[in-house]
Amino acid sequence: MPNLNIIFLFLFGLSQSVLAQNYPTKPITLLHAYSSGSSSSVLLRTLGEISGKALGQNFVLEDRPGAGGALAPTLMIKSGKPDGYTLSQMPQPLLRIPHIQKTEFDVLNDFTWIIRILDYTYALVVRPEAPWKTLPELMKYAKANPNKLSYASSGVGVTMHMSMENLAALGGVHWVHIPHRQTAEMINGVVSGSVDLMAASVSWAPLVDSGRLRILSILGSNRIKRWPDIPTAKEQGFDINASSSYGIGGPKGMDPKVVKLLHDTFHKALFDPRFVKVMDQYDVVRSYMNTEDYTRWAHEQYASEKIVVERFSLKQ
């Protein structure tokens, strides 16, 4: 009598192979980990439009902000089959959050790390009438007025939270962290004066150009081409190099042929002139890694993030 389990597995594998050969036959959902209108929303939407044209199917971008960037990947593995039709942005804090609090996923075993694409560019932003013109002036004021200043970031445990606490430690200051779920809420908080500072990626760029916000310092390693006169934190005496990458992933168990097709399509779109133009608009940096390297990097970064969390006693 034939082994029914073996027959089932054979037929299942055969059906999966056929599906992979025909992929994609319907629109692909790409979950975005942050709010609508943010730099990553615009960039991923553009990447999806270019990639969808190449694949002959639309990418549907859905904004799923929350949990410091972990909500979108969580929803993906809870609701999506590993068939390549539900993907998610994979922000770097995803590898830090499990060290801080309990999650609904095993970050190293529940995902397929398809491709790493970009690094955010970060800066510290204030109202134009703020009394501090340089980062040293801000730090001097903050040291003389402990816990008087507040800063906004996109959540507990995100890169900007870590960077601002690192900056506080370097300067011997204490300030109040006010996490926000929506980028618009952060911007409105600084513009209205309910928050003193904002540490975030360049979604605020149009307000800087219009004079409604002012950049106090670049928090990455290099000055921004768009505002070449704004110095980095390191140039102003504070050894901060805020870096956070993101890529695109899927649930575990994806067919390798589908993974390769998606990787190759996204990789080509990264160099499309239309996408490069949007990259320049938001001053982001291409930080491409293929599937193998991205997976290896995720494991290494997960170990590094544990050290950061322990350093700042963030475990809840």
Residue pairs with C-beta under 8 A, 6 or more apart in sequence:
16 255
17 255
17 257
19 83
19 255
20 255
20 257
20 258
21 257
23 83
23 84
23 255
23 257
23 258
23 261
24 55
24 56
24 57
24 84
24 85
25 57
26 57
26 85
27 52
27 57
27 58
27 59
27 60
27 85
28 48
28 52
28 55
28 57
28 58
28 59
28 60
28 84
28 85
28 86
28 87
29 59
29 60
29 62
29 80
29 85
29 86
29 87
30 44
30 48
30 59
30 60
30 61
30 62
30 87
30 88
30 89
30 248
31 62
31 64
31 72
31 73
31 75
31 76
31 86
31 87
31 88
31 89
32 40
32 41
32 44
32 61
32 62
32 63
32 64
32 65
32 72
32 89
33 40
33 64
33 65
33 69
33 70
33 71
33 72
33 73
33 88
33 89
33 90
33 91
33 94
33 246
34 40
34 41
34 63
34 65
34 69
34 89
34 91
34 154
34 183
35 41
35 63
35 65
35 181
35 182
35 183
35 184
36 63
37 183
37 184
37 203
38 183
38 201
38 203
39 120
39 201
39 202
39 203
39 282
39 284
40 89
40 91
40 118
40 120
40 201
40 246
41 61
41 63
42 278
42 281
42 282
43 118
43 275
43 278
43 279
43 282
43 284
44 61
44 89
45 61
46 274
46 275
46 278
47 59
47 117
47 266
47 269
47 270
47 275
48 58
48 59
48 60
48 61
49 59
50 269
50 272
50 274
50 275
51 59
51 265
51 266
51 269
52 58
52 59
54 265
54 268
54 269
55 261
55 265
64 71
64 72
64 75
65 71
65 72
65 154
65 181
65 182
66 72
66 181
67 74
67 97
67 155
68 93
68 97
68 154
68 155
68 156
68 157
68 158
68 179
69 89
69 91
69 93
69 94
69 97
69 154
69 155
69 158
70 93
70 94
70 97
70 103
70 105
72 88
72 89
73 88
73 89
73 90
73 94
73 105
73 111
73 249
74 103
74 104
74 105
75 88
76 86
76 87
76 88
76 249
76 250
76 251
77 104
77 105
77 110
77 111
77 251
77 252
78 104
79 86
80 86
80 87
80 250
80 251
81 251
82 112
82 250
82 251
82 252
82 253
82 254
82 255
83 254
83 255
83 258
84 250
84 254
84 255
84 258
84 259
84 262
86 250
86 251
87 114
87 248
87 249
87 250
87 262
88 248
88 249
88 250
89 246
89 247
89 248
90 111
90 113
90 246
90 247
90 248
90 249
91 158
91 244
91 246
92 159
92 244
92 245
92 246
92 301
93 155
93 157
93 158
93 159
93 244
94 107
95 107
95 298
95 301
95 302
95 305
96 157
96 162
96 305
96 308
96 309
97 103
97 107
97 157
98 105
98 107
98 302
99 305
99 306
99 309
99 310
99 314
99 315
100 156
100 157
100 309
100 314
100 315
100 316
101 315
101 316
105 111
107 298
107 302
108 298
108 299
108 302
109 252
110 251
110 252
111 249
111 250
111 251
111 252
111 298
112 249
112 250
112 251
112 252
112 253
112 254
112 259
112 291
113 247
113 249
113 291
113 294
113 295
113 298
114 247
114 248
114 249
114 250
114 254
114 259
114 262
114 263
114 266
114 291
114 294
115 247
115 248
115 262
115 263
115 266
115 267
115 288
115 289
115 290
115 291
115 294
116 245
116 246
116 247
116 287
116 288
116 289
116 293
116 294
116 297
117 245
117 246
117 247
117 248
117 266
117 270
117 286
117 287
117 288
118 245
118 246
118 279
118 284
118 285
118 286
118 287
119 243
119 244
119 245
119 284
119 285
119 286
119 287
120 159
120 201
120 202
120 243
120 244
120 245
120 246
120 284
121 201
121 202
121 218
121 220
121 224
121 282
121 283
121 284
121 285
122 159
122 160
122 163
122 199
122 200
122 201
122 218
122 219
122 220
122 242
122 244
123 199
123 200
123 202
123 215
123 216
123 217
123 218
123 219
123 220
123 224
123 230
124 135
124 138
124 197
124 198
124 199
124 215
124 216
124 217
124 219
124 233
125 190
125 197
125 198
125 199
125 200
125 204
125 208
125 213
125 214
125 215
125 216
126 132
126 138
126 190
126 196
126 197
126 198
126 213
126 214
126 216
127 190
127 191
127 193
127 213
127 214
128 211
128 212
128 213
128 214
130 196
130 214
130 216
131 137
131 141
132 138
132 141
132 216
133 216
134 216
134 217
134 236
135 216
135 217
135 231
135 233
135 236
135 237
135 238
136 236
136 237
138 149
138 197
138 216
139 167
139 171
139 173
139 238
141 149
142 148
142 149
142 168
142 171
142 173
142 174
142 175
143 171
143 172
143 173
146 173
146 174
146 175
147 174
147 175
147 176
148 175
149 175
149 176
149 196
149 197
150 175
150 176
150 177
150 178
150 195
150 196
150 197
151 164
151 175
151 176
151 177
151 178
151 195
151 196
151 197
151 198
151 199
152 178
152 179
152 180
152 185
152 186
152 189
152 190
152 195
152 197
152 198
152 199
152 200
153 160
153 161
153 164
153 177
153 178
153 179
153 180
153 186
153 198
153 199
153 200
154 160
154 179
154 180
154 181
154 183
154 186
154 200
155 161
155 179
155 180
155 181
156 177
156 179
156 314
157 309
157 314
158 179
158 244
159 242
159 243
159 244
160 199
160 200
160 219
160 242
161 177
161 179
161 199
162 308
162 312
163 199
163 219
163 240
163 242
164 175
164 177
164 199
165 177
165 312
166 240
166 312
167 233
167 238
167 240
168 174
168 175
170 238
170 239
170 240
171 238
175 197
178 189
178 195
180 186
180 189
183 200
183 203
186 195
186 198
186 200
187 198
187 203
187 204
187 207
187 213
189 195
189 198
190 196
190 197
190 198
190 213
191 207
191 212
191 213
197 216
198 204
198 213
199 219
201 282
201 284
202 224
202 282
202 283
202 284
203 282
204 213
205 226
205 281
205 282
205 283
207 213
208 214
208 215
208 227
215 227
215 230
217 230
217 231
217 232
217 233
217 236
218 224
218 230
218 231
218 232
218 233
219 232
219 233
219 240
219 241
219 242
220 232
220 241
220 242
220 243
221 232
221 234
221 241
221 243
222 232
223 230
223 231
223 232
224 230
224 283
225 280
225 283
226 283
232 240
233 239
233 240
234 240
234 241
245 287
247 289
247 294
248 262
248 266
250 259
250 262
259 291
260 291
263 290
263 291
267 288
267 290
269 275
270 286
270 288
279 286
289 297
309 315
